Amino acid sequence: MAAPEIGPPPATDHRPALHRGLKTVGALLIVLSAITPASSVFIIAPGVISQAGTGAFWSYAAAGVVGIFMAFVYAELSSAYPLTGGEYAIVGRTLGRMPGFVVLGLILITQLLILAVIALGVGTYLGVLIDGLNAPVVAAITVAVATVIAIFDIKVNAVVTGVFLAIEMIALIVLSALGFLNVERPFTDLITNPVVAGDGGGLTAASAGLIAAATAVAIFSYNGYGSAVYFGEETHDAHRAVARTVLWALGITVAAELIPITAVLLGAPDVNELLHSDNMMEYFITAQGGDTLNTVISLAIALAILNAVIAIMLLTARLIFSSGRDRTWTPKIDSALSSIHPRFGTPWIATILTGILSAAACFLDEKFLLVVTGTSLVAVYGALCLAVIVGRRNGTTAHARYKMPWFPVAPVAALCALVYVIYQSAKDPEIGRPSLYVTIGVIAVTVVYFVLVLRRRGGWNLTGAADEPGDGPEPEVGEESSAMT
């Protein structure tokens, strides 16, 4: 009599499960808060305008097209794998576990440090009311407050971020109204006659090269719509809802940033003074609305930054939680990181660790933070583009509920744009080139850890989570191949 075949234990046994309490609207509020359009308009957009002048309109419009391509990529992949591990969980299941682990390393470092970069902006805008604020201390306190809030139930966080997001959007509406109600030049000037600040003062024509270079920055101004996947295990009907959230988040973000930026470029009393101003948005608001309005909007932006810190804290904590569930570290650390709060159903230990590390990072040099986080996202985007192409070929994404139109136009076009971004970064000796070196270094370190630690102890387990009712079983990943078994 043949011995019975012994298979692996059921995949759903004792797997930590997050509380599935979000609907599409709740997930969308958190994702938009992580993108924080107001912070992008007030912090990132002035850099784009400095580089491209009034040609920034074209830069943001072109970045929106690239965003559409990447949103299609994110939507299809997250429809197949709406897992809280986000990008690394997807890449690991399509390209293989080593590429997946490399993506984990890149995203983990970027997310922890980007929290500090964003939090440091709170002191800048609170400084309108309180002089002499210590920026790192204010940033660390902001991270601590966000950590406490992030431990609560995900539905509570959706409400909190939704309220702050409403304030943020009102600030952008006011900014847009100031411009469109005080138009100083025709819209056709932005289209056919873009100008940029001249080196010796005055204005000069904005070249196509300057506009294209600024597009690289504008692309990152829209970034964050793909973070919807991190809440896939807490969203109802995730295989459909996450894809919808990604696409809606991009559409709203492009409108929320491009419209007010266009309003500023059309409504600035003096383009020359705007482009030579140290604080473009403060100049514009003060000129068209007065000092009091500038103060009120500055406080609204400080709240927007706090909101962004809360939202990014939520998704970073889930990334760390997933790494523990996938047995990335040591057994004790993995057990702690994958712990779920008994009342709130949230990864509370992972959230606290995220807060501690990010608060400490607030005291690092800001230029160092920008160098470390600068181009790692390019590598992650590139991996996702390859993942969606390979997933179609090897069948690992065949079960996706959403399929992008005009495949493979979106991933191929996005890859071309990313190559251009790398080229522009390599030309920048201050931030871009060092950032590329750091990204290469992180990739090397993660490969060494995978080979010397994870592979030696038997491999890396991408365990995922129990599927919601009505879904089929989650695909497994083979030992040395990413093909479905």
Helices and strands as residue ranges (DSSP letters): H 24-35, H 37-39, I 40-44, H 45-52, G 53-55, H 56-80, H 87-94, H 97-126, H 135-151, H 154-180, H 187-192, E 195-197, E 203-205, H 208-221, G 225-234, H 238-267, H 271-275, H 280-289, H 291-325, H 331-337, H 348-361, H 366-373, H 376-394, H 409-426, H 432-449, I 450-454
